[in-house]
Amino acid sequence: MSFDGFHPDAPVFYAQLRTNNTKEWWRANRARYDEHARAPFEALGEQLAPEFGPVKIFRPYRDVRFSADKTPYKLAIGMVTRAPAAHYLQLSDEGLFIGGGMYEVSAPTLRRFREIVDDNRLVGDLEATLEEVGAHGFELMTDDALKTAPRGFSPDHPRIELLRLKRLTVGVREPLAEWMWSPEAYATVRERWRTVSIWCDWMTENLGEAAAT
């Protein structure tokens, strides 16, 4: 199956799921998910794989075991490449989120990142990389950052915002637009992922084997 664009019903499906997040509604609309959300993602993943590697499409079911929110289904469909320094794509009723990096960061890798941030001789390359991806609209994701300085660092550190990071990811949000329903979507996502590659390559080169395996 070739990728000819995302299906315009996919964001409508997720908007309706937001207010009808039940097993009964899902069963009645499962064909829409399979045909209008998942099938285009599978086709896009196949086209992206030769350059970025195989992708995994996330299951639509939420893990509610430890959550106060017991709604059973995710309000977006997402895919990710199979590497710690990975590329990510998500479609919801709000549009696309395109990003990547390292979401789960080991303690040794995070410690090395903070050493680079703290070293005036090394941090310039990191800042230049962030400036390069920032020129394409990408920003560091800070939702899960520490509220205070990590142990061993002063709250007055000139790069405290970088030191507080726990997830090393960048992303850009694209609101719903006509180009998403056409083959142009492939070229746009590919170019966005190439920008993500700049960030992933920096981590692979500077954070050791943990970012490359």
N, C-alpha and C positions, 0 to 999 in steps of 0.2 A: 504493500500500500504506500503510495507516495503522499508526501505532506503538501497539502494545498492551502494551508492556513488553519488556524484554530476555528472551531465551529462557533458561530455567534450565539447558539443556544447554550453553550457551556456556562458563561457567566449568568445567564438567566436561570439555569438549573441551580447554580449555587446560591443565587439570591432567594430562590424559592425554598431551597433546603434550609437556609438560615431560619426561616419561620415555620418549617415543617420537618424538623429534624427527628423523625420517627422511623421505626422499622417499616411501618405500614406505608408511609409515603415513599420510602426508598424502594420497596418492592414494586410499587406501582410505576416508578420512574427509573428503574434500574437500566432499562434499554437506552434511555437518554444518556446516562452516565457512560455506558459502554461505547456507544456510537459517537457521542458529541464531545465527551471529555477525554476518555482514555484512548480511544482509537487515534485521534490526531496526535496525542502525546507519544504514543508508540511509534507512529510514523516519523515524527520529528526526531525522536531519540535514535532511530535507525540512521537517519541522515546525518546527525551530529556525531555519531559514534566513530567514524573513520578518523576524525580530527581530534576528538576529545576523549575517546574511550567509551566503553559500554556504559549505559545509564540504567539506573534503577528507578522505576515508577512506584511511588509510595502507595500502599494500600489505602482505601478510602475510610477504613474503620479507625476510630479513636481508641486509645488505650485508656479506659476509664477506671482502672483498678485503684489508682491513688489520686483521683481527681474528684473535686466536689461537683464538677460539671459532668453529668452522666449522659449528655447527648451522644448518640452512637457514631455519628459520621463527621468527617473532616469537612470544613467549608472551603476547601481548595484542593486542587490536584497538583502534585509536585513531582519533579524528577531530579536526580542527582547523579553525577558521575561517581565511579567507584574508586575513590582515592581520598585520603585524609585532607589533602589540599584539593578541594573538589569544586565543580561547577553546579549551580542550582537554578531551577526554574519553577515558578509556581503561577497558576492561573486561578483566579477567584472572581467573584462578582465585582471586585474593585479594579481588576486589571491584572497585569503581569508584575511579578517580582522576579528580577534577574540578579543573581549574585553568586557568591562562592567564597571559598577560603577554607579555614579549619573551624568547624563548629564544636567538636569535642577535642579539646586541647589537653595533652598530657602535662603533668606537672613539670617534667624536665623541659619540654618544649616551651611552655609559658615562661619558665625561669630564664631560658635563653633569650626569648623575645624581650623580656624586661631588661636583661643585661645590655642588649643592643640599644634599647631606648635610652638607657642611662649612660651610654658611652658616646661622648661627643665625637669620637673618631669614627664611629660606625653608624650613627643614627641618620647621617645625611642621606645615605642610599635608601633607607626606609622612608624618609620624608619625601624624597624625590619620587619614589614608587607610588606613594599615596597621592602625591600631586598629579602624577601622570594618570592614574585611574580616576582621580577627582575631576580632571579636565573632561572626562567622558560622562560625568554625572554620578559616579559611584561615590558612596560615603561609607565610612566604617559603621558597622552595626553596633550600637552601644546599649541595647535594651537590657542585657544581662551583666553590665559592667559593675564593678565594685562601687559602693557608695563612698568609701573612704580609700585612703592610700593603702596599697598592699604592704605587708610586713617588711620592714627594712627601708622603706622609702618615705620621704617627707611629703605631707599634703601640699607643700609649697613647691614641689618639683616642677620645673618649667614644662615638662611633658607628662604631667600627671594624668591627663585624659587617656594617653596611650598606656600608661602603666596600670590603669584600672581595668583594662580590657581582660575578659576571660575567654571570649570567643573572637577569633581572628578572621572576621568575615566582612566583606564589602557587598553593597547592593544598590540597586536603583529600581524605582517603581515606575511603571508605565501605565497610565490610566487607559481605560478602554478606548480603542480607536479603530478606524476602519482598516488600517493596514494589517491588523491582527487576523482578519478573516481572509487574507489573500496569501499567495506564495511568498510575498514580500516578508512575511513573518519569519521565514527560515533565515533569510539573509540578515535580518535585524537581530535575531537571537544569536546567530553565529558571530556577528561582530561584537555584540555585547559580551559573549563568552570569551572572545579573544582578549577583551579588556580584562576580564576576570583572570585570564591566564597570566597576565602581567603580575598580578598580586600573588597567584599561586606559585609562579616561578620564583618570585622573591623568597617566599617561605621555604620552598624546596632547597634553594641555594644557601639560605642563611640559618635555617632552624634545624639542620641535621637530618638524619635518616627518618625521623618520625614524621616529617612532612612529606616524604617522598615515597613511603611504602603504603 
